[in-house]
Amino acid sequence: MAGIRLLISDFAMSFMWVWSGVLIKMFVYHNLGLGHEPSGEIIKCALSVVNMFFFAFLAKITKGGAYNPLTVLAAAISGDFSNFLFSVGARIPIQVLGSITGVRLIIETFPEIGRGPQLNIDIHRGALTEGLLTFAIVTISLGLSKRIPGSFFMKTWISSVSKLALHILGSDLTGGCMNPASVMGWAYARGDHITKEHILVYWLAPIEATLLAVWTFRLLVRPSKEGKAGTKSKSD
């Protein structure tokens, strides 16, 4: 039952995530009429942070619901094999399906909307960019969840600002997505979801970066744990 609840939460949150990004842009650019003015960008960034707080709250009340396959993958690598199979075989496909459904409804509702994130540099630089951005945000997320004490508000604030900063850094290059499911939704709508560029830049590179971040984090935190254990044994 818990697994079914997670799948429903993943689908709903993935659906809502692609919609939230579009609605924020439409509100700032069309409703407020600010376009790409500095004030418009500031308002968009502020709303994006609020939006990430909302989704962090949803993840908390759904007990683990997620809209990003990389979040699920990072947790699955650290868990048991059955959890890994469930995450890779069920949760990630459901997140992709939620994103595809959300984007399709967006295009039907707002035909004039953009075409989503696209690669503006060559494939190798794009893969490196998405990989580095993903490595950074996964490392930050692991540190916040496992090593850094603090309140839900403070951790979410650090995570949200970090994601926003990394997104801005990569927005002109690859879109700064760090979310394969969201990109897949737009790529499927454009019909280029099975191209080499999409698979390498928006799937393989982020997945490899996630694996590397998790393994690197384990290596970095292990000495501190062993050191604490050694200190405790000496005191005993």
N, C-alpha and C positions, 0 to 999 in steps of 0.2 A: 504493500500500500504506500509506503514511504517513497518507493521508487517511482510509482505512478504519479504521485504528487510532485516529485522533482521534475519529471518529464513535462507535466502540465505547466509548472512554473517556468521551466526553461523556454518552452514554446511561447508562452505569454510575454515573458520579459524580452525575448529576442524580437518578437513582433513589435512590442512597444518601443524598444530601443531605436529601431530604424525610423519609426514614426516620430519619436521625440526630436531627433536631430533635424529632420525636415521641418517640423513645426517651429522649432526655435529659429531657424534661418528665415522661414516665411514671415514670422512675427517681426523680426528685426528688419529684414530687407523690404518687405511689402507693407505690412501693417504700420510700422513706425516710419517707413520710408527713409531709413538711414543709409541703405546701401552698404558700401565698404568704407564709410567714414570711420575715423577713430572712435567716435562715440558709439557707433553701431557695433564695432568689434568688441569694445569694452562690455557693452550690454550682452552681446552674444556669449562672451566668455563667462560673465557672471551667471547667466541662465544655464550655461553648460555645467558649471560647478553645482548649482542647485539641482540640476537634473541628475548628476551623478550621486548626490546625496540621496535623492529619491530612490534611485535604483539600489543603492547600498542598503537602504531601509527595507526595500522589497526583498533583497537577498537575505536579510536578517529574519524577517517575519515568515518567509517561505522555508527557512532552515536550509539554505544552501542553493536556492535557485540562482541561475546565472544566464547571462546573455552572450558571454564570450567563451568560445571553445578553449582558449588558452588558459582561462581561469580554471575550468574543469580539468584540463589536461595536467596542469601543475599540481592540483590536488590529487589526481588519480595516480600520478607517478609516485607520490609519497605514500599511497595507500596499499591495500592488498590487491591481489590479482583479479579477484571477482569485481571489485570496485573499478579497477582499470578497464575491464571488459565492458562493464555497464556504461562507463563514461564514454569510451570510444565507440562502442557499438550502438548506443541508444541516445545518450544525452547530446553528444555533438551533432549527430544527424537531425535530432529534433530542433536544436538551435538553428541549424541551417534552414530547415523547413520553415521555422517561424520567421526568419529574416526574409526568405523568398516570398512567403505569403504577405508579409508586411509591405515589401517593396512593390509587389504586384498591385496591391490595393492602393498604394500611394500613387502609382502611375495612372491607374484608372480614375482616381479622384482628382489628381492634379496633373494633367497631361503635360503641362508646361514646365514641370519640375526638372531639375538637372538629371544627369546620367550617373551620379554617384562618383566615388573616388576612382581615379584613373592614374595609370603609370605615366609620368612625364619625363622620365629619364630612361637610360638603357636598362635592360633586364638585370644585369649583374649589380649595378649600383642600386637598383630598386630593391633587390633581395638583401643586399648589405644594409640598406637603410631600414627596412622593415625588421630585419634581424636585430640590429642594434637597438632600435626603439623597443622592441619586444623584450629583449634581454634586460633593458633598464627597468621597464615597468614591472616585469615579473620579479626581479630581484627586490625592488622596492616593496612590492606586495607581500613577498615572503618575509621580508624583514619586519614589516608592520604587523603581520599576523602571528609571527612566531617568536620574535626576539625583542620587540620594542613594546614596553607596557604603555598603556594610555587608554583614554576613553574612546568610545565609538565615534564621537564627533571629531576628536583630534586626528585619529587614524584616517577617517574618511576625508577630512580636509587635506591632509598630506597626500593621500592617494589621488584625490580629485585634481589638485593643483599639479601634481606630477604628470598625470595623464594628459591634462590640458597643455602643459608646457611641451611634452613630447609630441603631442598631436600638432601643435603649431610648428614645431621644428621640421616635421615631415610632411606637412600639408601640401606644400608646393612640389614635392618630389613624388611621393606615392599616395598622398592623401593622409598619411600619418594615422592609419586605421588601427593597427594592432588588434584587429578583430576579424578573423577569417570568415565567420558566419555573415557578418554585416556586408562585407565586400562581396561575398558569394551571392547575396540577394540582388545586389545591383548588377553584378556580372551576368547572372542568369537572365535578368530582364533585358540586358543588352545582347545576350547570345554569345558572349565570349568567356563563359565560365570554364571551358575545357581547353583554353589556350595555354601554351607553355608559360607565357608571361604571368597569367593569373595563378596557375598552380605553383610556380616556383617562387614568385614574389610574395603572394598573399597566403600561401599555405605552408609550403616546405620551409621557407626561411623562418617564419614565426614559430613553427613547431620545433625546429632544430634549436632556435634561440631559447625557447621555453625549457627544453631538455637541458641545454647547457647552463641556463640560469639556476635550475633546480639542483643540478649536480655541483655547480660551483658554490652555491649557497651551503650545501651539505659539507663540502670540504672546508669552507671558511668557518662554519659554526662548530664543527667537531672539536677542534683544539680547545675552544673555550669550555665546552662541556667536559672534556677530559681533564682540563685544568681544574675545574670546579670539583670534580670527583676526587682528584688527587689532593686538593686542599682539604676536602672534607675528611678523607681517610687519615691525613696527617694530624688533623685536629682531634680525631677519635683516639 
